[in-house]
Amino acid sequence: MTDTLEPPLPRAAARPVIRSHHGDDVEDRYEWLRDKDDTEVIAHLERENAYADARTAHLEAQRARIFEEIKARTLETDLSVPIRRGDWWYYGRTREGQQYGIQCRAPLTSPDDWTPPELHPDEPVPGEEVLLDGNVEAEGHEFFSLGSFEVSADGSLLLYGVDVAGDERYTIRVRELATGRHLPDVIPETFAGAEFSPDGRFIVYTTVDDAWRPDTVWLHEIGTLVSADRRLHHEPDERYWVGAGFTRSERFLVIEAGSSVTSEQWLVPANDLGAEPQVVWPRTEGVEYDVSHAVVDGRDVLYILHNSDALDFELVRVAADDPTGVREIVLPHAPGTRLLGLSTFRDWAVIGYRREGLARLGMLDYVSGSVSEIAFDEPLYSAGTSGNAEWAPPVLRIGYGSFVTPGTVYDYDVATGSLLLRKRQPVLGGYEPGDYAQARVWADAEDGTRIPISLVWKRSFGEAGATPRPVHLYGYGSYEHSIEPGFSIARLSELDRGVVFAVAHVRGGGEMGRQWYEDGKLLAKRNTFTDFVACARHLVDSGYTTPERMVAEGGSAGGLLMGAVTNLAPELFAGILAAVPFVDALTTILDPTLPLTV
């Protein structure tokens, strides 16, 4: 007999409330639980927590061991790979025991210096300057978040936006880096992502409405009163969010308004920010597009990625001074090849696209329009560009990883086609990628559609599928968000215990193109749920696992997936983890006071 009794299963009281919408009455028996400040709600949550603690008490020692494993493998004191901008290398530090990052820079050794300095924790960097220490800025505050951070092009000024209340509204300040003195400019209540103009005279920032929707773009001239700031654009349509940023060429300010299915962009010359914004293409419901500026044969041109009569998007080129004029097709629409984004540089561009379930990168030649894909040697991987601030670099910074390869930073040498390793995420205590394997298998959905499943496992336990093993099946399937093959230090603890980690790339995500997303939303949303069940059944029927040894996980919109799966096929799983689940979707979406519900 035990000394303590397990608490009873908490059951929330049913208190029916009727809601009427569009002539339909809906009974909600648990509406009262929405009031998170109600003492009865708090008491019920405390009972649930006590019940969960009691039911999992026997796992406490195991949890402690796994926590220590993860901690022992994680390097807490680390540095990012420096990014070149102007005469400086910019990078961040993290230090063990400190909660926030430290933003730094160090000077180039020469104008031809394109090899970032190799940084080591706790070792001084020649000429290093600390630009902003988040730990210092957070002192005296219970909450701290950095929403904007940028250095002017000439390297003399720093703007940073700080939120110390937790309401995602940031106060912008400007600091002289040579003296450390703050300028009198203080801009409160801004959204994240403010930028300097290329000449450093202005700050472009956005503000939000009462529903936290970014709706207005502003121009602030440094040294003037905030009350005199000019409103560059206001978006009254509650379906649209706005933002603004300068092209890499520093030729234009681009203002963008976007809803879930439609976008519109305007250009303002960077050397005349007082000019009236000029629309690129007037908005058309259901048409999304994105603009990148380049100079080709001495002419200012715009590359526009769009989906007008092109489900997986098409790339065209137009004259910058006549964007609604003649469209030159650069990359025609190719069903099954989803064009994701274009980054333009002085001499070339890089195009991101998705084909056969993998995100890929290709170098675009301005003259021929040909694309040369950058090759990687793993069957499953994720790759993308980041940290490319310069207009005319000889190298392209790439982030890379896979289920078995820790996060890696490369510089791609454009002239030679070689990948220069700059950094790989350290795993303390030793890690050998060859001890682990990854693969992709396919399940058949109810309607015959083939659904990809990604697998990763430790080789010492045998090949996945050779004998039934524990499986951790993850899914999301919303917003055209793709679950990329990515490395996880924490995941090693389950792989080292024989678990196979699997990702069901169900419809509603973007893994197989835009149609994959369309086939898992709105009236087709049920496909997301049945695809996940089909993946689970495939893993059981093919001998990878048994229902008694499989758990499912999904978070947020993936939590909605878990709620559906719990009802559709509970017999397939030993456990289901719904993390921050979005399971009362209708009630939430019908509340216009909440963000993301318009």
C-alpha positions in Angstrom: 0.0 0.0 0.0 1.3 3.5 -0.9 1.5 6.3 1.6 -0.4 8.7 -0.7 -3.5 8.3 -2.8 -3.7 9.4 -6.4 -5.9 12.4 -6.8 -9.2 11.9 -8.7 -9.4 12.7 -12.4 -10.5 16.4 -12.6 -13.7 16.9 -14.5 -14.7 20.4 -15.5 -18.3 21.3 -14.8 -20.6 21.7 -17.8 -22.3 25.1 -17.9 -24.0 25.5 -21.2 -23.8 28.8 -23.1 -25.6 29.3 -26.4 -23.9 31.4 -29.1 -25.7 32.4 -32.3 -23.8 33.0 -35.5 -25.3 33.3 -39.0 -28.6 31.7 -37.9 -26.9 28.7 -36.2 -27.0 28.1 -32.4 -24.0 26.5 -30.9 -24.0 25.1 -27.3 -20.6 25.5 -25.5 -20.6 23.7 -22.2 -17.2 25.0 -21.2 -17.3 28.7 -22.2 -16.6 29.6 -18.5 -13.1 28.1 -18.8 -12.0 31.0 -21.1 -11.8 33.4 -18.2 -8.2 32.7 -17.1 -8.4 35.1 -14.1 -11.5 33.4 -12.6 -10.7 31.7 -9.3 -12.7 28.6 -10.3 -10.8 28.3 -13.5 -7.5 28.6 -11.7 -8.6 26.0 -9.1 -9.5 23.6 -11.9 -6.1 24.1 -13.6 -4.4 23.5 -10.3 -6.3 20.2 -9.9 -5.3 19.1 -13.4 -1.6 19.9 -12.7 -1.8 18.0 -9.5 -3.3 15.0 -11.3 -0.6 15.1 -14.0 2.1 15.3 -11.4 0.8 12.3 -9.6 0.4 10.2 -12.7 3.9 11.0 -13.9 5.7 11.0 -10.5 7.3 7.6 -11.3 9.1 9.3 -14.3 10.8 12.0 -12.2 14.2 10.2 -12.1 14.1 9.5 -15.8 13.2 13.2 -16.5 16.1 14.3 -14.4 18.5 12.0 -16.3 17.3 13.2 -19.7 17.5 16.8 -18.7 21.1 16.4 -17.6 21.9 14.6 -20.8 20.5 17.4 -22.9 22.3 20.0 -20.7 25.6 18.2 -21.0 25.4 18.1 -24.8 24.5 21.8 -25.1 27.2 24.6 -25.4 25.7 27.5 -23.5 28.6 29.9 -24.2 28.7 30.4 -28.0 29.1 32.9 -30.8 27.4 33.3 -34.2 29.2 33.4 -37.5 30.1 37.0 -38.2 28.2 38.8 -41.0 30.0 41.3 -43.1 28.4 44.8 -43.6 30.3 47.8 -44.6 33.7 47.9 -42.8 32.7 45.5 -40.0 32.0 42.0 -39.0 28.8 41.7 -36.9 28.0 38.8 -34.6 26.4 37.7 -31.4 27.6 36.1 -28.2 25.8 33.9 -25.6 27.4 33.3 -22.3 26.7 30.5 -19.8 24.3 31.6 -17.1 23.2 34.7 -18.9 19.7 34.9 -20.4 20.2 37.3 -23.2 22.5 37.7 -26.2 25.3 40.2 -26.6 25.6 42.0 -30.0 29.2 42.7 -31.1 31.3 43.8 -34.1 34.9 43.7 -35.1 36.6 45.6 -38.0 37.6 44.0 -41.3 41.3 43.4 -41.8 41.0 44.9 -45.4 38.4 45.7 -48.0 39.0 42.3 -49.6 38.4 40.5 -46.3 35.6 38.0 -47.0 36.7 35.3 -44.5 34.9 35.8 -41.2 37.1 35.8 -38.1 37.0 32.4 -36.3 35.5 33.1 -33.0 36.0 31.2 -29.7 34.1 31.5 -26.5 35.9 33.7 -23.8 38.7 34.6 -26.3 39.1 38.3 -27.2 38.4 39.3 -30.8 40.8 42.0 -32.1 39.1 45.3 -32.1 35.8 43.9 -30.7 33.1 46.4 -29.8 30.1 45.4 -27.7 27.1 47.2 -29.4 24.3 46.0 -27.1 24.3 43.6 -24.1 20.8 42.4 -23.6 21.7 41.3 -20.0 22.6 44.9 -19.1 19.5 46.3 -20.8 17.3 43.8 -19.0 18.5 44.8 -15.5 15.7 46.0 -13.3 13.0 44.5 -15.6 10.9 41.4 -15.1 10.6 41.1 -18.9 12.9 42.0 -21.8 12.6 41.5 -25.5 14.6 43.1 -28.4 12.4 43.8 -31.4 14.6 46.0 -33.6 18.4 46.1 -33.9 20.3 47.8 -36.7 23.5 49.8 -37.3 23.5 52.6 -39.8 25.3 51.9 -43.1 28.2 54.1 -42.1 28.6 52.2 -38.8 28.1 55.3 -36.6 24.6 54.9 -35.1 22.7 52.0 -33.5 18.9 51.8 -33.3 17.3 49.3 -31.0 13.7 48.6 -29.9 13.0 47.2 -26.5 9.8 45.8 -24.9 9.9 45.5 -21.1 6.2 45.0 -20.6 5.6 41.9 -22.7 3.0 43.5 -25.0 5.2 43.3 -28.2 5.3 47.1 -28.5 8.8 48.3 -28.6 10.4 51.7 -27.7 13.1 52.7 -30.2 16.2 54.5 -29.1 19.3 55.7 -31.0 22.8 55.5 -29.7 26.1 57.1 -31.0 28.5 54.2 -31.1 31.6 56.3 -30.9 30.5 58.0 -27.7 27.8 55.7 -26.3 25.6 58.8 -26.0 21.9 58.4 -26.7 20.3 60.8 -29.1 17.1 62.5 -27.9 15.0 60.5 -30.4 12.7 58.1 -28.5 9.9 56.4 -30.5 7.4 54.5 -28.3 4.8 51.9 -29.2 6.4 50.5 -32.4 6.3 47.1 -34.0 9.5 45.0 -34.5 11.8 45.5 -37.4 12.6 49.2 -37.7 15.4 50.2 -40.1 17.7 53.1 -40.9 17.5 54.7 -44.3 20.7 54.0 -46.3 22.0 57.5 -45.6 21.3 57.1 -41.9 19.1 60.3 -41.7 15.8 58.5 -41.2 14.2 55.6 -39.4 11.3 53.6 -41.0 9.1 51.9 -38.5 5.6 50.4 -38.2 2.9 50.7 -35.5 0.0 48.4 -34.7 -3.7 48.7 -34.1 -5.6 47.6 -31.0 -5.6 44.0 -32.3 -1.8 44.0 -32.6 -2.0 44.2 -36.4 0.8 46.2 -38.0 -1.2 48.7 -40.0 0.9 51.9 -40.4 4.4 52.7 -41.8 6.1 55.8 -40.5 9.1 57.9 -41.4 11.1 59.6 -38.6 13.9 62.0 -39.3 16.6 61.8 -36.7 16.8 64.9 -34.6 13.2 65.9 -35.0 10.1 65.4 -32.8 8.2 62.1 -33.1 5.0 64.1 -33.4 6.3 65.4 -36.7 6.8 61.9 -38.2 5.3 61.3 -41.6 2.8 58.6 -42.2 4.0 56.8 -45.4 1.2 54.2 -45.6 -1.9 53.2 -43.6 -3.8 50.0 -44.3 -7.5 50.2 -43.2 -8.4 46.7 -44.3 -8.2 44.5 -41.2 -7.2 41.5 -43.3 -3.8 43.0 -44.2 -0.6 43.4 -42.3 2.0 46.0 -43.4 5.7 46.1 -43.3 8.6 48.0 -44.9 12.3 47.5 -45.7 15.0 48.7 -48.1 16.2 46.7 -51.0 19.7 45.2 -50.7 20.7 47.6 -53.5 19.7 50.5 -51.3 17.8 51.9 -54.3 14.2 51.6 -53.0 12.1 51.4 -49.8 9.5 48.7 -50.3 6.2 48.9 -48.4 4.2 45.7 -48.4 0.6 44.9 -47.4 -0.3 41.3 -47.2 -3.3 39.1 -46.2 -3.3 35.3 -46.2 -4.0 35.2 -49.9 -3.3 38.7 -51.4 -0.4 41.1 -51.4 0.4 44.6 -52.7 3.7 46.5 -52.7 4.8 50.1 -53.2 8.2 51.6 -54.0 9.7 54.8 -52.7 13.1 56.0 -53.9 15.6 55.7 -51.1 17.1 59.1 -51.9 13.7 60.8 -51.9 11.7 59.3 -49.0 9.3 62.2 -49.1 8.0 61.1 -52.5 4.6 59.5 -52.8 4.8 55.6 -52.7 4.2 54.1 -56.2 2.3 50.9 -56.4 4.0 48.0 -58.2 0.9 46.0 -59.1 -2.5 47.0 -57.7 -3.9 44.3 -55.4 -6.0 41.6 -57.0 -7.8 39.2 -54.6 -6.0 35.9 -54.5 -2.8 37.2 -56.1 0.4 37.2 -54.1 3.6 38.8 -55.3 7.1 39.9 -54.0 9.5 42.4 -55.5 13.3 42.4 -55.7 15.4 45.1 -57.4 18.4 44.5 -59.6 20.4 46.4 -62.2 20.8 44.5 -65.5 22.6 45.9 -68.4 22.6 49.3 -66.6 18.8 49.3 -66.2 16.8 49.3 -63.0 14.6 46.2 -63.1 12.2 44.5 -60.8 12.1 40.7 -60.5 8.5 39.8 -59.4 7.6 36.4 -58.0 3.8 35.9 -58.3 1.0 33.4 -58.5 -1.4 35.0 -61.0 -2.5 32.0 -63.0 0.5 30.2 -61.6 -0.3 28.1 -58.6 3.3 27.3 -57.7 4.4 30.8 -58.7 6.2 32.3 -61.7 9.2 34.7 -61.9 9.0 37.7 -64.3 11.1 40.8 -64.9 9.8 44.3 -65.5 11.2 47.8 -65.9 11.4 49.5 -62.5 9.9 52.7 -63.9 7.0 50.8 -65.6 6.2 47.8 -63.4 2.7 47.3 -64.9 4.3 47.2 -68.4 5.8 44.4 -70.4 6.5 41.2 -68.3 9.4 39.1 -69.4 9.1 35.6 -68.1 12.3 34.4 -66.4 11.1 31.2 -64.8 7.7 30.0 -66.0 5.2 28.2 -63.8 6.1 24.6 -63.4 3.5 22.6 -61.4 5.2 20.7 -58.6 8.1 23.1 -58.3 7.1 25.8 -55.8 9.1 29.0 -56.2 9.6 30.3 -52.6 11.7 33.5 -52.8 14.3 35.4 -54.7 17.3 37.4 -53.3 19.0 39.7 -55.8 22.6 40.9 -55.7 24.7 43.0 -58.0 25.9 40.2 -60.3 23.5 37.3 -59.7 20.5 36.2 -57.7 19.6 33.1 -55.7 16.2 31.5 -56.0 14.7 29.3 -53.3 12.2 26.6 -54.5 10.7 23.4 -53.3 10.6 20.2 -55.4 9.9 16.6 -54.4 9.4 17.6 -50.8 12.8 19.3 -50.3 13.7 23.0 -50.2 16.4 23.8 -52.7 18.6 26.7 -53.7 19.7 27.7 -57.2 21.9 30.5 -58.7 20.1 32.6 -61.2 22.0 34.1 -64.1 20.7 37.6 -65.0 21.6 37.3 -68.7 20.5 33.7 -69.6 17.9 33.2 -66.9 19.3 29.8 -66.2 19.3 28.3 -62.7 22.2 26.2 -61.4 21.1 24.2 -58.3 23.5 24.1 -55.4 24.1 20.4 -54.6 24.1 18.8 -51.2 25.1 15.2 -50.5 22.3 14.1 -48.1 19.0 12.6 -49.2 17.1 14.7 -46.6 18.2 18.2 -45.7 17.2 21.8 -45.2 19.0 24.8 -46.7 18.4 28.5 -46.9 20.1 31.8 -47.2 20.7 34.3 -44.4 23.2 36.9 -43.2 23.8 38.3 -46.7 23.9 42.1 -46.2 26.3 43.1 -48.9 25.2 44.0 -52.4 28.3 42.7 -54.3 29.7 39.7 -52.3 31.8 36.9 -53.9 30.2 34.4 -51.5 26.7 33.5 -50.4 26.0 32.7 -46.8 23.9 29.5 -46.4 22.4 27.8 -43.4 22.2 24.0 -43.7 21.2 21.0 -41.6 19.5 17.6 -41.6 18.1 15.1 -39.1 21.7 13.8 -38.6 23.8 16.9 -39.4 23.9 19.6 -36.8 23.1 23.2 -37.9 25.9 24.3 -40.3 26.9 27.6 -41.8 28.5 27.6 -45.2 29.8 30.3 -47.5 29.1 29.3 -51.1 31.9 30.5 -53.4 30.0 31.7 -56.4 33.0 31.6 -58.8 34.1 28.0 -57.9 30.8 26.4 -56.7 32.5 25.2 -53.5 31.0 25.2 -50.0 33.3 26.7 -47.4 32.5 25.5 -43.9 32.3 28.3 -41.4 30.7 26.7 -38.4 28.8 23.6 -37.3 26.6 23.4 -34.2 28.7 21.8 -31.4 27.4 18.8 -29.6 29.4 18.4 -26.4 30.5 14.9 -25.2 31.1 13.7 -28.8 28.7 13.1 -31.6 29.1 11.0 -34.7 26.6 11.6 -37.5 27.4 8.3 -39.0 25.8 6.6 -36.0 22.4 7.8 -37.1 20.4 7.3 -40.3 17.5 9.2 -42.0 15.2 8.1 -44.8 11.8 9.0 -46.4 9.0 6.5 -46.8 5.5 7.1 -48.2 2.0 6.3 -47.0 -1.2 6.0 -49.0 -4.0 8.4 -47.9 -7.7 7.5 -48.1 -7.9 9.1 -51.6 -4.8 7.5 -52.9 -2.5 10.5 -52.4 1.1 9.5 -51.4 2.1 11.2 -48.1 5.8 11.5 -47.3 7.1 10.4 -43.9 10.6 11.4 -42.8 12.4 9.0 -40.4 15.5 9.3 -38.3 17.0 6.6 -36.0 20.2 5.2 -34.4 21.8 2.6 -36.5 23.0 0.4 -33.5 19.3 -0.6 -32.9 19.0 -1.9 -36.5 17.4 -0.5 -39.6 14.1 1.2 -39.1 11.3 -1.2 -39.9 13.3 -4.3 -39.4 11.6 -4.9 -36.1 8.8 -3.0 -34.3 10.3 -0.2 -32.2 9.0 2.8 -30.3 8.0 5.6 -32.7 7.5 9.3 -32.0 5.3 10.6 -34.8 5.1 14.4 -35.3 2.8 16.4 -37.5 1.6 20.0 -38.2 -0.1 20.5 -41.6 -1.2 24.2 -41.6 -0.5 27.6 -43.2 1.7 26.0 -45.9 4.4 25.6 -43.3 6.8 22.8 -44.1 8.5 20.7 -41.4 12.1 20.7 -42.6 14.6 18.0 -41.8 16.4 19.5 -38.8 18.8 18.5 -36.1 17.9 18.5 -32.4 20.2 17.9 -29.5 17.2 17.0 -27.3 16.1 14.4 -29.8 19.3 12.4 -29.4 18.2 11.2 -26.0 15.2 9.4 -27.5 17.1 8.1 -30.5 19.8 6.7 -28.2 17.1 4.8 -26.4 15.9 3.1 -29.6 13.1 5.4 -30.6 12.4 6.2 -34.2 11.5 9.8 -34.7 9.1 10.4 -37.6 7.5 13.4 -39.3 4.2 13.0 -41.2 4.3 15.7 -43.9 0.5 15.9 -44.2 -1.5 18.1 -46.5 -2.1 21.6 -45.2 1.7 22.1 -45.1 3.8 23.2 -48.0 6.2 20.2 -48.5 4.8 19.2 -51.9 3.9 22.6 -53.3 1.0 25.1 -53.1 -1.6 22.4 -54.0 -0.5 20.4 -51.0 -1.5 23.4 -48.9 -4.8 24.0 -50.7 -5.8 20.3 -50.3 -5.5 20.6 -46.5 -7.4 23.9 -45.7 -10.9 25.1 -45.3 -13.4 22.5 -46.6 -10.5 20.1 -47.4 -9.0 20.4 -43.8 -10.1 16.9 -43.0 -7.3 15.6 -45.3 -4.8 16.9 -42.8 -6.3 14.6 -40.1 -6.8 11.5 -42.2 -3.3 11.8 -43.8 -1.8 11.7 -40.3 -3.9 8.6 -39.4 -2.8 7.0 -42.7 0.9 7.7 -41.8 0.4 6.1 -38.4 -1.3 3.0 -40.0 1.5 2.7 -42.5 4.1 2.6 -39.8 2.2 -0.1 -38.0 1.3 -2.2 -41.1 4.9 -1.9 -42.4 6.4 -3.2 -39.1 8.1 0.0 -37.9 6.1 -0.1 -34.6 2.9 -1.1 -32.9 0.1 1.0 -31.5 1.3 0.2 -28.0 4.7 1.7 -28.8 3.7 4.8 -30.8 3.0 8.4 -29.5 1.9 11.3 -31.5 2.7 15.0 -31.1 1.7 18.3 -32.6 1.6 21.9 -31.3 -0.5 25.0 -32.0 -2.3 24.3 -35.3 -0.6 20.8 -34.9 -2.5 20.6 -31.7 -5.7 20.9 -33.6 -4.4 17.9 -35.6 -3.9 16.0 -32.4 -7.4 16.8 -31.2 -8.8 15.4 -34.4 -6.6 12.3 -34.4 -7.6 11.6 -30.8 -11.1 11.2 -31.9 -10.5 9.6 -35.3 -8.1 6.8 -34.3 -7.3 6.7 -30.6 -6.5 3.0 -30.9 -3.4 3.7 -32.9 -1.5 5.5 -30.1 -0.2 4.8 -26.7 -0.1 8.5 -26.0 -0.8 11.9 -27.7 0.8 15.2 -26.8 -1.1 18.3 -27.9 1.2 21.2 -27.2 -0.5 24.6 -26.9 -3.3 23.1 -29.0 -5.6 25.3 -31.1 -8.6 23.0 -30.6 -11.5 25.4 -30.1 -11.0 26.9 -33.6 -14.5 28.1 -34.3 -14.9 29.9 -31.0 -11.6 31.6 -31.4 -12.0 32.6 -35.0 -15.4 34.1 -34.3 -13.8 36.5 -31.7 -12.7 39.6 -33.7 -10.9 41.0 -30.7 -8.2 38.4 -31.0 -5.2 38.6 -33.4 -5.2 36.5 -36.5 -9.0 36.1 -36.5 -9.8 38.6 -39.3 
